[in-house]
C-alpha cells in the first residue's frame, strides 16, 4: 500500500514536471506530425491541468472547448507525446519510469473522459440534446485524435475506446 502511494505521488510529480517547457537536455522529441507545432500550446493541457487541480467543471468545460484537430495535444515533455518508436528507443530504466508515468497520465485522461461522458448523460437525461451531442462529439473527436500513429499503441487504444463511447452515446440520442 505504501509503495502504491509513493509511486502515485512520484508519478504526479513527474507528470507536473513533464507539463512544463521541454528542457534543452531532454532526449525526447515530439512526433514528426507535432514537430511543426512544438511551440504551440498543447490542446489538452488546460483540461488536464484543471482536472489535476480538482476543478472538474473547468476541466470538462476546457475539454469541450478544445479543438481536437489541432496539435500538439500534449506537452513535448509528456510521456503521452511519445510515439511507439520513441518509447522503444528508451533504455530499460527510462521505459520503466515512463510506463509508470504513462499509467498515471492515462488514468487521468480516462477519468476526465468519463466526466465528459457523464456530463453528456446528464444533459441527455434533462432532454438537452444539443449539449449531450456536444459532449459526446467532443469525446469522439478526442478519441479519434489519440488514434494517430504519432502516439504509443496504448494511447491509441484508449483513444479508440473513447471514440467508441462517443459514437455509442451519440447513437442513443439519435445521431
N, C-alpha and C positions, 0 to 999 in steps of 0.2 A: 504494500500500500504506500509506504514511504517513497519507494522508488518511483511509483507511478506519479506521485505528486511532484517529486523533484524533476522527473522527466517532463511533466506538463509545464512546470514553471520555466524550465530551461528552453523548452520549445517556444513558449510565449516570448521569452527574451530574445531568442534567435529570430522569431517572426518579426518582432518590433525592430530589431536591428536590420533585418532584411528589407524593411519597408522604406528605408532612407535612400539617399543617393548612393550609387554604386561607387565604391572606393577604387582608386587607381590600381591598387594591388589585387583586386578581385580577379579571379581567373574565369569567372562565369560571364559569358557574353550573351546578349539577347539573341533569340532565334532570328534567322535571316529575315523573316517577314516583319519582325519587330525592330530590326536594326535601324531602319529609316526613321522610326518614330521614337527612338530611345530617349529623346529629350522631352517628349510629350508626357503629360501626367497620366499615370496608369488609370484606366477607366474604372476598374473595380475598387480602387483604393478608398474613395470616400465611403462606400458602403461597408467595406471590410473594417475600416477604422471605427466607424460608428458602432458596428456590431461588437468589436472587441472592447469598446468603451461601455458597452451595455445599453446603448441607446437604440433599442430595436426599431422604434418608429422612424428615426432618422436613417437607420440602415436600410429599411425597406423602401423608404422614400428615395434615397440615393440610388438604390438598386433599380427602381422603376424609372428614374430619370436618366440612367446611363444609356449611352449609345454603344450597344454591344458589338457593333460592326467596326468600331474604332479600335486602334491599337496604340500602345500596348495595353493589355488587360491588367497585367501585374507589373510591379516594380522590377527593374532589371536584376536586383539582388535577391529577389524572392525565388524560393525553390519552385514555386508554381510556374515561373517563367522558363524553366529548363525544358529543353527537348529531350527525347529519349536518348539520342546520341550524346548530348552534353552530359546527361546523367551517367551514362555508361563510361564516359571518359574520366570520371572522377575516381580517385583512389578508393579502396575499400572503406577506409575510415571516413572519408568525405561522404561516400554513398550512404553509410550507416547514419551519419549525422543528418544528412539531407532527408533520409527516409523518415526519421523521427520528426523533423520539421514539417515534412510533407503531410504526415498523418495529422498533425495539429492543424495545419492550414486547410486541409481538405475537410476536416471535421467542422471548422468554422464556416467554410463555404456551404457545406450541406445544411448546417443549422440555419444559415441565412436564407438559403433556397427554400427550406421548409417553412420559414416565417413568411416568405413571399407567397408560397403556395397557400398557406393558412389565410393570409390576407385576401387572396383570391376566393377562397372558400367562404370566408366571412362575407365578402361583398356579394357573392352569389346567393348566400342564404338570406341576404337583405334585398334580393331582387335588383341589385346594382350590377347588371350585366356588363355595362361599359367598363366599370372598374375591374370586375373579375376578368374580363377579356384582356385588359391592360396588364394585370398581374401575371396571368398565365402566359401571355405573349412574351413578356419580358423574361420570364423564366425559360421559356422555349428558346428565345434568342440567345440568352446567356449560355445555355447548354450547347447550342449549335456552335457558338464561338469557341467553347472549350474543346470541341471535337477536332480542332485543327491539328495537323501533324507537327505544328510548332511546339506542342506540349507533350509531356510524357503520356504514355498509354493509360496510366491510372487516372490522370486528369481528363483524358478523352472519354474514358468510361464513365466517370462521374458526370461529365457533360452530357453524354448520351442518356443517362438516367434522368437528368434534369429536363432535357428536351422531350423525352417520352412523357414525363409527368405533365409538362406544359400542354403537350398535344392531347393527352388523355383528359385533362380537365377542360380544355377548350371544347373537346367533343361533347362533354357533358352539358355545356351551356349552349351548344348549338353552333359551333364553328368547325 
